[in-house]
Each structure stands twice: as C-alpha cells, then as structure tokens.
Amino acid sequence: MHGNKLHILTGAPGSGKTAILRQLGDGVDTVAEPAREVIAEQRAIGGTGTSEQDPARFLTLLLQRSIDKYRHATRSAAPLVLFDRGVPDCVAYATVSDVDPSPSVAAARRYRYHPTVMILEPWERIYATDVERTMSFAETIPFHAALVEAYERAGYGLVAVPTGSVAERIAFVRDVLAR
C-alpha cells in the first residue's frame, strides 16, 4: 500500500547518496539519513549511543529513528518519497557491529518500501571521512556486503547506481523512480 511510493537509496558510507539527494530537485520528497542524525545528537548531549561507544544502544536508537521516518513518510501527501537508507540498513549496521540483528530483521519485514532498491557501491575516489563518518574506506567494503545481504534477505531487488558525475547519477535515479 504505502510501500510503492516509498523508495530507498542506500549504499556504503561516502558513496554519494547525500549529494544525489540534495540535488535531486522538485517532485521527490527526500528523507535524511537517520544514522548521521543519531550520531550528531548523541555527541551533542554527551550520550553513548554511537557505534563506537555503545553499538547496541546506537542500533536501538537508529532502528527507532528509521521506523519514525517511515511512519512519517506514509502520512506524506507526496506521491514519491526517497529515503537516504531504510529500515533494512539497520540489519547491516547490526551485522557489522556484532549486535543482535533480530529486532531489525523483524522491523524490515514489517516496514516495507518499493520492491526495487537503488544501491551505491563503495567508491574510493569520492570517499571522505567527517565528524559523523569515521569508518575507513576499507571498512565500507564489508558494510556494503552486509547491505546487499540484508536487502536481498528482506526480499528486495537491488539496482546499482553507476559511478559518474552527480548529474549522471541523478538522471539514473530519476529514471529508476519513473519506472
């Protein structure tokens, strides 16, 4: 019901998702990445709910934020909503953090999106760390593999967004959304 209007753009950290979403333009409501929000909030309040300090707490906060964003988007009047990561991303975070993934797996079964998910592969040429993104490029490789496994196990079809200029990638994303 709601799932067909809710689309996901996912991929390894630093692969270009945010750049695409920021420049996508009119006609598509976008939903910001929940992990960055949780990390920034935890650091601002001196909380321990970051992936480095308390991965289990981070996953709990991340999953709740992802579900909240999903629920909010289902109430949107927009005909199309594009998420920077979806609930199944929490399964990948749990896997690479060695945290029990079962709450995230259950949530991924319940909160469904469009059956085709766009994924960006790790791309070293554009990769950079920042205050919230502390993962090394080498660490993005197993995270990407965990994403692929999480989405495939949740029953989604993955379509790879090719490397290229932001404009080329946006054109590709718009084409997928139009199908």
N, C-alpha and C positions, 0 to 999 in steps of 0.2 A: 504494500500500500504506500507507505512513505518512502520505502527503500529506493524506488526508481527515480525519485528526484534528488536523492542524497548520493553524491559521488565522492570518491576518495582519490586523493593524490598522495601517495606515500613513497617512501624510499629511504635510503641511507641518509644519515645526517650530512648536511653540506652538499647534497646532490642537486640543489637548485629549486626545491619546492617553493620556498617562500618568495623567491624572485619571480617565479611564474605567477603565483597567486597575487602578489602585489601589483603586477602589471596586466592582469587578465582583462580588466576593464568592465564595462557595463554588461548587464544581462546575467551575471552569475554572482550570487551571494557567496562569499568565502568565509570559512571558519578557521580561525588561527590555531596553530599547533598548541595542544594542551601541555605538553612536556615543558616547553620553554616558560609558559606561564607559571606552572607549579614550581619549577626551579627558581625563577625570579622571586616569587612570593616567599618561598622558604628562606632564601638568602636574605630577603628584606626584613624578615621577622626573626632571623637567627634560628630558624627551625631546622630540624634534622631530616626532613622529608626530601632529601636529594638522593640521586642514585649513588653518589659517593659515600654519603654518611649512613643512610638507612634505606637500602634498596626496597625492603618490604613496605615501609611507610610511603616511600615515593610511589610505588606501584599502586597502593591503595588510593592515594591522592590523585594519581594520574587516571586510574580507572574511573573514579567518581567524576572527575572533570570531563573525561571523554563522554560518559553517559549523559551528564548535564548538557553538554554541547549538542549531542544527538537529539535529546528531548527538545531542546530549544529550537533546533532546526526543523523538527517535524511540525512545529507550530508556525513556522515562517510562511508567509504568503508567496515567497519567491518560488518560481517554477523550477528552479535549479539551485542546489546548494553544493559547493565543493569544499570538502574538508582537507585541511593540512593534517593528515593522519586520522585514522578512525579507531574504533574500539579494538579491532584485531591487532593494532600496533602494540597494545598493552601485553598481548601474548608474547610478542617478540622481545619487548623490554624485560618481561619476566624470565624468559628463556636465557637471555644473555646475562642477566643479573643473578641467575640461580635462585630465583624466588618461585614459589608455587604458582604455576600459571592457571590453576583450575578456576579461580573466580573470573579471570579474564576470558578464558575459554567459554565459560557459561554465558558471560555477557556478550561475547562475539556471536554466540548462537541466537541470543535474544534480540540484539540491536542490529538490524540488517540494513545494508546500503545497496546501491545499484550493484548488480552481479559482476560488472566489469570494473576492475580497479586499475588505475594508472600507477605505475611504479617507476621511479628513477633509480638507476644503478649508481653505485659509488663512482665518482669522477674526480680523480686526484687533482686535475688541473684547476678546478674551481674550488676545491676544498679548503676551508679555513676554520680555525677554532675561534671561539669568542667566550664571553663570560658564561653563557649557558651551555655552549657546545665545547666540552672539554675532551671528548673522545678523539683519539688519534685516528688518522686516516686508516691505518691498518685495522683498527677496531671496527671500522664501518663495514668491513667485508663480512665478518660473521653476523653482524647485526642485519645486513641485507639478506643473508641466507635465512636468518630467523624470520624476517618479514615474509619472504617468499613462502616458507613453510607454514607460517601462521595463516596467511591468506588462503593458500591452497587447501589447507585442512579445514578452514571455515567455509569452503565451497565457492570461493570467488575465482573468476578468471582474471589473470593478470595481463596487462598490455604494457610493454616497456616504452617509456617516453625516450626517444632518441636524444643523444647529445647534440649540441648545436647552439646557436645563439638563443637568447631568451625569446626573441620574436618567433623563431622557428619552433621552439618548444611550445609556446603559447598557441601557435597555429595548430600544432598537433593535438594539444589538449582540447582546443575548441572543436576540432574535427571529431574526436572521440565523444565529446559531450553531445554533439549534434546527431550522432548515430542512434 
